[in-house]
Amino acid sequence: MKKLILSVCLFSGLWFLCLGAINPGIAAGKDDNKTLKLFDDLQRTIISVSDAIKPAVVHIEVVKKTGQIKYKSLASGLVVDREGFILTNDHVVDDAKNVTVTLPSKIEYPAEIIGTDKQTDLALIKIQTSEELSVAKLGDSDDVQVGEWVIAVGNPYGFDRTVSFGIVSGKGRVLPNLPIETQLINDFIQTDAAIDPGSSGGPLVNLRGEVIGINSIGFGRGQGFTIPMNTANDVKDKLLSSGTIQRGWLGVAIQPLSRDYARYFDDPQREGILIADVIPDSPAQRAGLLPGDIVVEYDGERISAEKEDDLNKFRVLVSQTEVGAPARLKIARDGKDTSITIEISKQPKVKADEFEAEWGITVKEITDAIYRQNMLQDKEGVMVSFVEVGGVASTALLREGDVIKRVEEFEIKNLDDFKQSAEQVKDREQIMLTVMRGKNLRFVLLLPKQEEKGATP
């Protein structure tokens, strides 16, 4: 019997329950029957929780378009309201042409995107249905403990309502190498419950049947990352009330204050974060914050960062500050502590609007993040984000990353200017663009009429 229990343990990965088979004194009971009862109780709990949550998990199919190519992607969602509101991921519905939700009844419904938040990878969608929807029980993610057993439910690879079992492996995880627009809110629950393609948007559930997070991304086996439910709830409520998310913004670039840096500033015991740069016309610049300042407190809360991952706490504190509210910073400058009050502004737009032109290109507005990330000379113009192979723009040697400054006689300062100019010149046989490529201006001549005739320019 002990050999049987041991093999079951090895298969399931529940190592500590196996101790009862090796050393009966460690187990909850003194015999094999009590050890087996532990397995039976656990199994019944997993089955019960799975049965309770699966009716609230939906299958999502999204149609997207890149250039002239349309494709489908599959994902998951969680019903959070009987009126038909469903939480999923931003990356699931980003740039979607249409979204279809399939309920457990197998009936499909078109979904409306209520709002999205790229910085938490969350989206709220809604369906209209007369069906009685099952609503998930939402938990408090602040109470989650590392080592806690959890269940992930989703539709990996299109297999509806698949259940996987594991533990909470970590909290407050910061994922590396994410796009710049996702760096502000980066506070994931890590789990070894399987999160595979198609699982995105499904729930992570504790053994009390409470949803503690919305699954976001998996990095190989045993490396799944989940958005905490308290974050998801906050985003959901804001999207329901206004359809948008407002976050506080300071306007600084920051880096950790390691021990080496602290010694350089002649204060080896100093803890804080280092201000590396101050963005022009930002709240930080208007308040007099300077590169080289060390922030040691933010609204009375001590700040410390020895490595890059530690910077996330400060970013979250700033983002959660009410727009227009004063924030009091304690800083160290030239070896002396001082206080500075900064009025927090609204965070600049993160997600760039895009426009698909008739010439086989997609362009996007130049946000503050794009301006800084691409080291552009200014924020005027539109950036080419996609060039269709073999299209009019491709033939004219326009490239992704080019910034369009003029369309014929029309000066382009923003996306609206580009849309209006494209409409004005759409019937011309020749269209001259002036673009900035790197630090050089360049002419790009489009010949749309020759392309229509199949001629070679």
Summary of the structure (lengths in Angstrom):
residues: 457
radius of gyration: 26.7
end to end distance: 81.4
largest distance: 88.8
contacts: 1470
relative contact order: 0.08
helix: 27%
strand: 35%
